[in-house]
Amino acid sequence: MFKLRRFTGARALLSTVLTLLAVGMVATGPAMAVDPPQADETARSAAELTIRAQAGGATAEKTYAGERPRRASRAERDHFSDKKHTKLAVPPPLNQPASFVGDGGTSPTGSGLPGTAEMPTIPQLSAQLASTALWDLEAEDDHWPEIGAIVRKVINDAGLAQRQIRYRPDREPEPLVSRMPTAQSLLIIGSHREFTDAEARAVGDHVRTGGALLAIANISGSHQRRLPAFNRILAEFGLAARMTRPGGDAQVADAVLTRLVRLQRLPAGLSIWGFNDWELVKVGDETVASAQVSQSGRVFVLDGGMLVADERRVAGEFKQLLGNAVLWLIGKE
């Protein structure tokens, strides 16, 4: 019996030694050369990995220097965190101000106008505009005679006289620089000629100091070169005209300028793009007509091709929109 106990004790002792050897092999892993400065950290990392594995925990974090795995230090992890890009906050969506809403309800007549820019209020005109409108809309091609006749009638109906600013490239190539009056007034232009940078600056100053601008965009494929020149003026207000708009269902904002306008579908045409403008009529994501307040002045931009659209109802509704816009520009709406 004593021999049996001694044999059993020897077996238990042998088993304990083998277990300790096995744990030591797991802790140290395969033999590898360890640099003296890293020996302590490598041992700690291996021991911690064994403890986590035995406890069913997650794998220890590691970083790799050359071909030798080791645990990332706190300084390395902090350095990596500092390198991460921070996502900038996205500003909230902008909406039309309540003061811009008309009498026809509080929701658009179409499916909604997402992305309409917010303006604080519509300021009062700093001074009453002159009773004479400045006219730079003379051309004999690309439907301009028909468009001009419609705009003239709307101006007359608003009680304004007209003073024509003649464009004579051989004698006076920049009439909007030399012939602009100092008094605040309504300026009417179209995308029918090539405006210069100096003219664009003059128009910008005219509006920002209390004047008003009615800009009629109308471009066919054969006259595309006129569009960049027209956009020189619109750029003074963060606007631009583009030949990108498809036809489709019309969305009409419920606003003072769209009073009595009941559009349903529109043919393809020009799109008005801009910052801080009210998108009054849209097709999908493209704007057909927009308005803007620029410091002390006002701006209205329209796809003039809709004034002479083949469909009578479209042309009639845009004439109504143009009439509303002129009254708003001169402070009577």
Beta strands, then each sheet from edge to edge (+ up, - down):
strand 1: 63-65
strand 2: 68-70
strand 3: 132-136
strand 4: 161-164
strand 5: 186-190
strand 6: 212-217
strand 7: 239-245
strand 8: 248-252
strand 9: 265-266
strand 10: 269-274
strand 11: 278-283
strand 12: 286-294
strand 13: 297-303
sheet 1: 1+ 2-
sheet 2: 4+ 3+ 5+ 6+ 13+ 12- 11+ 8- 9+
sheet 3: 7+ 10-
end
